[in-house]
């Protein structure tokens, strides 16, 4: 009986330790620093997530959406950023004993960025108070403890509510954040 009890506890203990690294994505609530805002990343299945990020950011001008003067052009405004991410290397990372916690991995995705009425601008007059940028992205995101790092790049089709639009070949996002809660 003692051997049976010992063997059962050993199996349960090994099983518990084996469950530390799960292949499932996590729901994460975080605060971002480079584009100050709050973000909620929700898993849709085992390899994809939807990220909703809202805050205040610095943006440049798109050719057909604004009038610009010479010099540095930018505006500061509230934004809403929606990103769908499909992680393509989770199994590979697990096979190499690399971290996937905090949804660490490489991904392909689609991003919709909305900028609203600016409260500060330099050498720029926007034709509309709301603009959108939509397009495919490739990115990497890593988590170290509760710190989150994200880089993605992609091309975008941009437009506003007045019918102005255009194409921009490269949009880059770089962000550092802190995960407040993971579940």
C-alpha positions as CSV (number, residue, x, y, z in Angstrom):
1,X,0.0,0.0,0.0
2,X,2.9,2.4,0.8
3,X,4.5,1.7,-2.5
4,X,1.2,2.3,-4.3
5,X,0.7,5.6,-2.5
6,X,4.3,6.7,-3.1
7,X,4.1,5.8,-6.8
8,X,0.8,7.7,-7.2
9,X,2.2,10.8,-5.5
10,X,5.3,10.6,-7.7
11,X,3.2,10.4,-10.9
12,X,1.0,13.3,-9.8
13,X,4.1,15.4,-8.9
14,X,5.8,14.8,-12.3
15,X,2.5,15.6,-14.1
16,X,2.2,18.9,-12.2
17,X,5.8,19.9,-13.0
18,X,5.3,18.9,-16.6
19,X,2.4,21.4,-16.9
20,X,4.5,24.5,-16.3
21,X,5.0,25.2,-20.0
22,X,1.6,25.2,-21.8
23,X,1.2,25.6,-25.5
24,X,-2.0,27.7,-25.1
25,X,-1.9,31.4,-25.5
26,X,-2.7,33.6,-22.5
27,X,-5.2,36.4,-22.0
28,X,-3.0,39.4,-21.0
29,X,-3.8,42.9,-19.8
30,X,-0.8,45.2,-20.2
31,X,0.3,48.8,-20.1
32,X,2.5,50.0,-23.0
33,X,5.2,52.7,-22.7
34,X,6.4,53.8,-26.2
35,X,2.9,54.4,-27.4
36,X,1.3,55.0,-24.0
37,X,-1.8,53.0,-23.7
38,X,-3.5,50.0,-22.3
39,X,-3.8,46.7,-24.2
40,X,-5.8,43.6,-23.8
41,X,-4.6,40.5,-25.8
42,X,-7.2,37.8,-26.1
43,X,-6.5,34.3,-27.4
44,X,-8.8,33.1,-30.2
45,X,-7.4,29.6,-30.3
46,X,-4.1,27.9,-29.7
47,X,-2.2,29.8,-32.3
48,X,-3.9,33.2,-32.8
49,X,-4.9,36.2,-30.7
50,X,-6.7,39.5,-31.0
51,X,-5.0,42.5,-29.4
52,X,-6.9,45.7,-28.6
53,X,-4.7,48.6,-27.7
54,X,-6.0,52.1,-26.9
55,X,-3.9,55.2,-25.9
56,X,-2.1,58.3,-27.0
57,X,0.5,58.2,-29.7
58,X,2.7,60.2,-32.0
59,X,2.0,59.7,-35.7
60,X,3.4,61.1,-38.9
61,X,1.4,62.3,-41.9
62,X,0.1,60.3,-44.8
63,X,0.5,61.9,-48.2
64,X,-3.2,62.2,-49.1
65,X,-4.7,62.8,-45.7
66,X,-3.0,66.0,-44.7
67,X,-1.3,69.3,-45.7
68,X,2.3,69.6,-44.5
69,X,5.0,72.3,-44.3
70,X,8.7,71.6,-44.5
71,X,10.5,70.3,-41.4
72,X,9.5,67.7,-38.9
73,X,5.8,66.8,-39.2
74,X,3.9,64.9,-36.5
75,X,0.8,65.0,-34.5
76,X,-0.2,63.6,-31.1
77,X,-3.6,62.0,-30.8
78,X,-5.6,59.3,-29.2
79,X,-5.5,56.0,-31.1
80,X,-7.2,52.6,-31.2
81,X,-5.1,49.7,-32.6
82,X,-6.6,46.3,-33.4
83,X,-4.3,43.4,-34.3
84,X,-5.0,39.9,-35.3
85,X,-1.8,37.7,-34.7
86,X,-1.3,34.2,-36.0
87,X,1.7,32.7,-34.3
88,X,3.5,30.3,-36.6
89,X,6.4,29.1,-34.4
90,X,5.0,28.1,-31.1
91,X,5.6,24.3,-31.5
92,X,9.2,25.1,-32.7
93,X,9.9,27.3,-29.7
94,X,8.5,24.6,-27.3
95,X,10.7,22.0,-29.1
96,X,13.8,24.1,-28.4
97,X,12.7,24.8,-24.8
98,X,12.2,28.5,-25.5
99,X,9.8,30.6,-23.6
100,X,6.2,31.0,-25.0
101,X,4.7,32.6,-21.9
102,X,3.3,36.0,-22.4
103,X,2.4,34.9,-26.0
104,X,6.1,35.0,-27.0
105,X,6.5,34.1,-30.7
106,X,6.7,35.2,-34.3
107,X,3.5,36.0,-36.1
108,X,1.8,37.0,-39.3
109,X,-1.2,39.3,-38.8
110,X,-3.6,42.0,-39.8
111,X,-3.6,45.4,-38.2
112,X,-6.2,48.3,-38.1
113,X,-4.9,51.5,-36.6
114,X,-7.3,54.5,-36.1
115,X,-6.1,57.9,-35.2
116,X,-8.5,60.5,-33.8
117,X,-8.5,64.3,-33.4
118,X,-5.0,65.5,-32.5
119,X,-4.4,67.8,-29.6
120,X,-0.9,68.7,-30.7
121,X,0.6,69.0,-34.2
122,X,3.7,70.3,-35.8
123,X,3.8,71.5,-39.5
124,X,0.7,69.4,-40.3
125,X,-3.0,70.1,-41.0
126,X,-5.1,67.0,-41.2
127,X,-7.9,67.0,-43.7
128,X,-10.1,64.9,-41.3
129,X,-10.1,64.3,-37.6
130,X,-10.2,60.5,-38.0
131,X,-8.0,58.3,-40.2
132,X,-7.4,54.6,-40.5
133,X,-4.5,52.4,-41.7
134,X,-5.1,48.8,-42.5
135,X,-2.7,46.1,-43.7
136,X,-0.8,42.9,-43.2
137,X,2.0,42.6,-40.7
138,X,4.9,40.4,-39.7
139,X,6.2,40.6,-36.2
140,X,7.9,39.2,-33.1
141,X,6.8,39.6,-29.6
142,X,8.7,38.4,-26.5
143,X,8.0,38.4,-22.8
144,X,10.7,38.4,-20.1
145,X,9.0,38.0,-16.7
146,X,6.2,40.7,-16.9
147,X,8.0,42.9,-19.5
148,X,6.7,42.8,-23.0
149,X,8.6,43.7,-26.3
150,X,6.9,43.9,-29.7
151,X,8.2,44.8,-33.1
152,X,6.1,44.5,-36.3
153,X,6.3,45.8,-39.9
154,X,3.9,45.8,-42.8
155,X,2.5,47.8,-45.6
156,X,-0.8,49.7,-45.2
157,X,-3.7,51.1,-47.1
158,X,-4.8,54.3,-45.3
159,X,-8.0,56.3,-45.6
160,X,-10.2,58.9,-43.8
161,X,-13.9,59.4,-43.5
162,X,-13.9,62.0,-46.3
163,X,-12.8,59.6,-49.0
164,X,-9.1,60.5,-49.1
165,X,-6.8,57.4,-49.3
166,X,-3.5,56.0,-50.4
167,X,-0.9,53.3,-49.9
168,X,2.2,53.4,-47.7
169,X,4.8,50.7,-48.2
170,X,6.1,50.4,-44.7
171,X,4.6,50.9,-41.3
172,X,6.7,50.0,-38.2
173,X,5.5,49.4,-34.7
174,X,7.8,49.1,-31.7
175,X,6.5,48.8,-28.2
176,X,7.6,48.0,-24.7
177,X,5.0,47.2,-22.1
178,X,4.4,45.7,-18.7
179,X,2.0,42.8,-18.2
180,X,-0.3,43.7,-15.3
181,X,-2.3,40.4,-15.4
182,X,-2.1,37.1,-17.3
183,X,-4.7,34.4,-17.2
